[in-house]
Amino acid sequence: MVLADLGRKIRNAIGKLGQSTVINEEELDLMLKEVCTALIESDVHIRLVKQLKDNVKKMAVKRSRSENLSRKSLKI
């Protein structure tokens, strides 16, 4: 039950993000907040949640730089 609920929340958060063709930093932060909240509610250790969030942000910034985009405009 907990895993199904967690999966649903993560799918919903990522699905909202996936509907956009251009993703800005604000939208990315909102998605990460929803995913992190779902993970914490499912008793995932806070350090792991923070590590995941930091890694996703780093990858997004790295990708935006490699595509010569500003940090506020990340294409998917």
Backbone torsions as a table, in degrees:
resi	resn	phi	psi	omega
1	MET	NA	-46.2	-179.5
2	VAL	-64.4	-43.0	-179.4
3	LEU	-66.0	-38.3	178.7
4	ALA	-64.7	-41.8	178.7
5	ASP	-65.9	-42.3	177.8
6	LEU	-61.2	-46.7	179.2
7	GLY	-60.3	-41.0	179.2
8	ARG	-63.5	-44.7	-179.1
9	LYS	-65.2	-41.1	179.6
10	ILE	-67.7	-43.7	177.6
11	ARG	-59.6	-42.5	179.7
12	ASN	-62.9	-44.4	-178.9
13	ALA	-64.2	-45.6	-179.4
14	ILE	-71.1	-34.8	178.2
15	GLY	-61.8	-40.9	177.1
16	LYS	-60.4	-42.3	-179.7
17	LEU	-68.2	-37.6	-177.5
18	GLY	-69.8	-15.2	179.8
19	GLN	-77.3	-15.5	-180.0
20	SER	-91.8	146.9	175.4
21	THR	-88.0	-30.1	175.5
22	VAL	-122.3	129.5	-176.7
23	ILE	-113.6	122.8	177.1
24	ASN	-95.2	174.3	-175.5
25	GLU	-63.0	-35.2	179.9
26	GLU	-64.3	-43.8	178.8
27	GLU	-65.6	-39.7	177.7
28	LEU	-63.2	-43.4	179.2
29	ASP	-63.1	-39.7	178.6
30	LEU	-63.7	-44.4	178.4
31	MET	-62.4	-44.8	179.8
32	LEU	-62.9	-37.9	178.4
33	LYS	-62.6	-44.1	179.5
34	GLU	-64.4	-43.5	179.6
35	VAL	-65.3	-45.0	-179.2
36	CYS	-63.8	-41.0	177.5
37	THR	-61.2	-43.8	178.8
38	ALA	-62.1	-42.0	179.6
39	LEU	-65.2	-43.8	179.9
40	ILE	-65.2	-40.5	177.3
41	GLU	-62.8	-25.1	179.1
42	SER	-94.1	15.7	175.6
43	ASP	67.3	29.7	171.7
44	VAL	-77.8	138.0	-176.5
45	HIS	-58.9	136.4	-175.5
46	ILE	-58.7	-34.7	179.1
47	ARG	-64.5	-38.8	177.9
48	LEU	-67.3	-38.8	179.0
49	VAL	-64.4	-45.0	178.9
50	LYS	-63.2	-41.5	179.2
51	GLN	-62.4	-43.6	177.4
52	LEU	-59.8	-48.3	-179.6
53	LYS	-59.7	-46.3	179.8
54	ASP	-62.3	-42.1	-179.7
55	ASN	-64.9	-41.4	179.1
56	VAL	-64.4	-43.5	179.2
57	LYS	-62.2	-44.0	179.8
58	LYS	-61.6	-43.7	-179.6
59	MET	-65.0	-38.7	179.6
60	ALA	-65.5	-42.5	178.9
61	VAL	-66.1	-43.4	179.7
62	LYS	-61.2	-43.8	-179.6
63	ARG	-65.5	-41.3	-179.7
64	SER	-64.8	-36.7	178.6
65	ARG	-69.9	-38.7	-179.1
66	SER	-68.5	-22.6	178.6
67	GLU	-98.9	10.0	179.7
68	ASN	57.1	43.0	177.3
69	LEU	-111.4	161.2	175.1
70	SER	-75.4	162.3	-180.0
71	ARG	-63.6	-23.6	-176.7
72	LYS	-90.1	0.6	-178.4
73	SER	-134.4	94.8	-177.8
74	LEU	-107.7	122.0	178.3
75	LYS	-90.7	145.7	174.7
76	ILE	-107.3	NA	NA
